[in-house]
Amino acid sequence: MQLNAQLLDVRTADEYQQSHAPQAIHIPLDQLAARLTELDKNRPIAVHCRSGARAEMAPICAGVTAGAA
């Protein structure tokens, strides 16, 4: 992860409450498109979930295409 990257946790509230990185920004995947303004668009984002499947879907849910800045 890049040093200045934001850590975005897209897991459910229950999963997040069980355990999470202290610096993580918690936005469940199903809320991501509506809450994009909570992220700094000038910093890279590292997406975290339990298995990787939701992290892989996050750009699609956010309306971001691969390679977009």
N, CA, C and O of each residue as an XYZ file, in Angstrom:
276
protein
N       0.844     -1.173      0.000
C       0.000      0.000      0.000
C       0.892      1.239      0.000
O       1.873      1.308      0.740
N       0.547      2.204     -0.826
C       1.299      3.448     -0.873
C       1.165      4.170      0.466
O       0.137      4.074      1.137
N       2.211      4.889      0.840
C       2.226      5.542      2.144
C       1.089      6.536      2.336
O       0.585      6.673      3.451
N       0.682      7.213      1.313
C      -0.375      8.213      1.477
C      -1.746      7.691      1.064
O      -2.690      8.473      0.950
N      -1.873      6.400      0.838
C      -3.150      5.826      0.397
C      -4.166      5.812      1.534
O      -3.817      5.681      2.707
N      -5.422      5.951      1.154
C      -6.531      5.818      2.091
C      -6.904      4.342      2.144
O      -6.965      3.684      1.105
N      -7.151      3.820      3.322
C      -7.592      2.439      3.463
C      -9.109      2.445      3.576
O      -9.661      2.916      4.569
N      -9.775      1.923      2.562
C     -11.225      1.882      2.505
C     -11.702      0.475      2.833
O     -11.366     -0.478      2.130
N     -12.480      0.344      3.892
C     -13.034     -0.934      4.317
C     -14.477     -0.999      3.833
O     -15.319     -0.227      4.293
N     -14.772     -1.911      2.909
C     -16.110     -1.995      2.312
C     -16.950     -3.141      2.896
O     -17.957     -3.535      2.306
N     -16.545     -3.662      4.028
C     -17.295     -4.747      4.668
C     -18.552     -4.208      5.358
O     -18.740     -2.997      5.470
N     -19.398     -5.115      5.813
C     -20.611     -4.722      6.527
C     -20.250     -4.118      7.881
O     -19.120     -4.250      8.349
N     -21.218     -3.458      8.500
C     -20.996     -2.850      9.816
C     -20.612     -3.904     10.853
O     -19.727     -3.668     11.676
N     -21.266     -5.059     10.822
C     -20.941     -6.126     11.773
C     -19.501     -6.607     11.606
O     -18.786     -6.785     12.592
N     -19.078     -6.814     10.366
C     -17.696     -7.252     10.110
C     -16.708     -6.200     10.591
O     -15.697     -6.531     11.211
N     -16.996     -4.943     10.310
C     -16.115     -3.844     10.701
C     -16.000     -3.755     12.223
O     -14.906     -3.539     12.744
N     -17.110     -3.918     12.942
C     -17.089     -3.846     14.398
C     -16.293     -4.982     15.020
O     -15.686     -4.809     16.077
N     -16.289     -6.140     14.374
C     -15.536     -7.281     14.896
C     -14.040     -7.004     14.897
O     -13.333     -7.373     15.835
N     -13.560     -6.351     13.841
C     -12.132     -6.066     13.724
C     -11.903     -5.145     12.540
O     -12.503     -5.323     11.480
N     -11.040     -4.167     12.720
C     -10.690     -3.275     11.612
C      -9.384     -2.547     11.913
O      -8.967     -2.425     13.064
N      -8.765     -2.075     10.862
C      -7.548     -1.276     11.009
C      -7.952      0.097     11.552
O      -8.949      0.664     11.105
N      -7.201      0.633     12.500
C      -7.577      1.905     13.115
C      -7.725      3.061     12.119
O      -8.563      3.942     12.316
N      -6.938      3.065     11.075
C      -6.969      4.175     10.114
C      -7.968      3.966      8.983
O      -8.076      4.811      8.094
N      -8.704      2.850      9.004
C      -9.626      2.529      7.912
C     -10.823      3.471      7.878
O     -11.350      3.882      8.911
N     -11.228      3.796      6.668
C     -12.462      4.541      6.435
C     -13.514      3.489      6.116
O     -13.371      2.735      5.153
N     -14.565      3.437      6.917
C     -15.569      2.398      6.726
C     -16.738      2.930      5.909
O     -17.480      3.804      6.356
N     -16.890      2.391      4.708
C     -18.047      2.668      3.861
C     -18.467      1.325      3.268
O     -17.809      0.819      2.359
N     -19.558      0.743      3.775
C     -20.007     -0.539      3.222
C     -20.220     -0.438      1.709
O     -20.627      0.603      1.196
N     -19.943     -1.513      1.024
C     -20.008     -1.522     -0.436
C     -21.346     -1.014     -0.963
O     -21.382     -0.289     -1.957
N     -22.442     -1.385     -0.312
C     -23.758     -0.967     -0.810
C     -24.044      0.527     -0.595
O     -25.060      1.032     -1.072
N     -23.161      1.233      0.116
C     -23.311      2.673      0.341
C     -22.249      3.488     -0.396
O     -22.275      4.719     -0.368
N     -21.330      2.810     -1.045
C     -20.160      3.476     -1.608
C     -20.497      4.585     -2.603
O     -19.963      5.688     -2.490
N     -21.348      4.325     -3.550
C     -21.655      5.336     -4.568
C     -22.208      6.616     -3.940
O     -21.896      7.713     -4.402
N     -23.015      6.489     -2.905
C     -23.627      7.647     -2.261
C     -22.674      8.385     -1.329
O     -22.939      9.528     -0.959
N     -21.571      7.750     -0.945
C     -20.680      8.352      0.056
C     -19.272      8.647     -0.468
O     -18.342      8.834      0.317
N     -19.119      8.689     -1.774
C     -17.793      8.928     -2.364
C     -17.156     10.229     -1.909
O     -15.930     10.330     -1.870
N     -17.953     11.219     -1.567
C     -17.400     12.513     -1.151
C     -16.625     12.421      0.160
O     -15.905     13.357      0.509
N     -16.756     11.325      0.889
C     -16.005     11.130      2.130
C     -14.546     10.753      1.866
O     -13.724     10.760      2.782
N     -14.234     10.426      0.624
C     -12.870     10.036      0.257
C     -12.154     11.201     -0.404
O     -12.774     12.029     -1.071
N     -10.851     11.255     -0.211
C     -10.019     12.294     -0.827
C      -9.690     11.861     -2.254
O      -8.942     10.904     -2.456
N     -10.242     12.558     -3.238
C     -10.040     12.166     -4.634
C      -8.610     12.379     -5.106
O      -8.246     11.922     -6.189
N      -7.793     13.064     -4.314
C      -6.401     13.321     -4.685
C      -5.423     12.304     -4.103
O      -4.216     12.402     -4.325
N      -5.941     11.332     -3.363
C      -5.080     10.299     -2.772
C      -5.509      8.931     -3.279
O      -6.699      8.699     -3.493
N      -4.556      8.021     -3.474
C      -4.918      6.660     -3.895
C      -5.736      5.963     -2.804
O      -5.682      6.338     -1.632
N      -6.480      4.957     -3.207
C      -7.337      4.214     -2.282
C      -6.976      2.740     -2.336
O      -6.911      2.146     -3.412
N      -6.741      2.156     -1.172
C      -6.562      0.714     -1.041
C      -7.857      0.179     -0.447
O      -8.270      0.615      0.627
N      -8.503     -0.763     -1.134
C      -9.805     -1.265     -0.703
C      -9.634     -2.607      0.002
O      -8.902     -3.481     -0.461
N     -10.331     -2.753      1.144
C     -10.227     -3.963      1.964
C     -11.605     -4.568      2.195
O     -12.580     -3.855      2.433
N     -11.670     -5.898      2.121
C     -12.858     -6.648      2.543
C     -12.376     -7.998      3.058
O     -11.171     -8.229      3.161
N     -13.294     -8.877      3.378
C     -12.900    -10.164      3.958
C     -12.201    -11.067      2.952
O     -11.139    -11.611      3.255
N     -12.769    -11.239      1.768
C     -12.217    -12.209      0.821
C     -11.579    -11.589     -0.420
O     -10.847    -12.263     -1.145
N     -11.853    -10.317     -0.665
C     -11.353     -9.663     -1.866
C     -12.420     -9.438     -2.922
O     -12.239     -8.615     -3.819
N     -13.535    -10.162     -2.826
C     -14.591    -10.047     -3.838
C     -15.231     -8.662     -3.831
O     -15.404     -8.062     -4.892
N     -15.586     -8.145     -2.657
C     -16.192     -6.811     -2.585
C     -15.186     -5.726     -2.944
O     -15.539     -4.726     -3.567
N     -13.941     -5.926     -2.551
C     -12.900     -4.957     -2.900
C     -12.757     -4.867     -4.415
O     -12.529     -3.788     -4.963
N     -12.891     -5.992     -5.076
C     -12.804     -6.024     -6.531
C     -14.000     -5.328     -7.182
O     -13.871     -4.742     -8.257
N     -15.157     -5.392     -6.534
C     -16.370     -4.773     -7.065
C     -16.469     -3.276     -6.750
O     -17.254     -2.572     -7.385
N     -15.701     -2.785     -5.798
C     -15.818     -1.394     -5.336
C     -15.725     -0.372     -6.453
O     -16.562      0.529     -6.494
N     -14.756     -0.452     -7.367
C     -14.716      0.561     -8.436
C     -15.976      0.566     -9.290
O     -16.415      1.629     -9.727
N     -16.560     -0.591     -9.535
C     -17.783     -0.669    -10.326
C     -18.929     -0.006     -9.572
O     -19.686      0.771    -10.155
N     -19.063     -0.306     -8.284
C     -20.136      0.279     -7.470
C     -19.975      1.781     -7.339
O     -20.960      2.505     -7.198
N     -18.736      2.251     -7.387
C     -18.474      3.684     -7.272
C     -18.586      4.399     -8.605
O     -18.525      5.627     -8.658
N     -18.750      3.640     -9.688
C     -18.859      4.248    -11.010
C     -17.530      4.667    -11.575
O     -17.463      5.569    -12.410
N     -16.457      4.015    -11.125
C     -15.107      4.330    -11.579
C     -14.646      3.235    -12.530
O     -14.823      2.050    -12.248
N     -14.059      3.624    -13.652
C     -13.532      2.633    -14.577
C     -12.054      2.412    -14.283
O     -11.388      3.286    -13.727
N     -11.553      1.268    -14.649
C     -10.154      0.928    -14.421
C      -9.247      1.963    -15.036
O      -9.436      2.363    -16.185
N      -8.259      2.399    -14.273
C      -7.288      3.356    -14.763
C      -7.752      4.802    -14.665
O      -7.003      5.712    -15.020
N      -8.949      5.028    -14.199
C      -9.442      6.400    -14.075
C      -8.806      7.080    -12.879
O      -8.520      6.449    -11.861
N      -8.592      8.360    -13.020
C      -7.979      9.095    -11.903
C      -9.035      9.776    -11.081
O      -8.716     10.444    -10.097
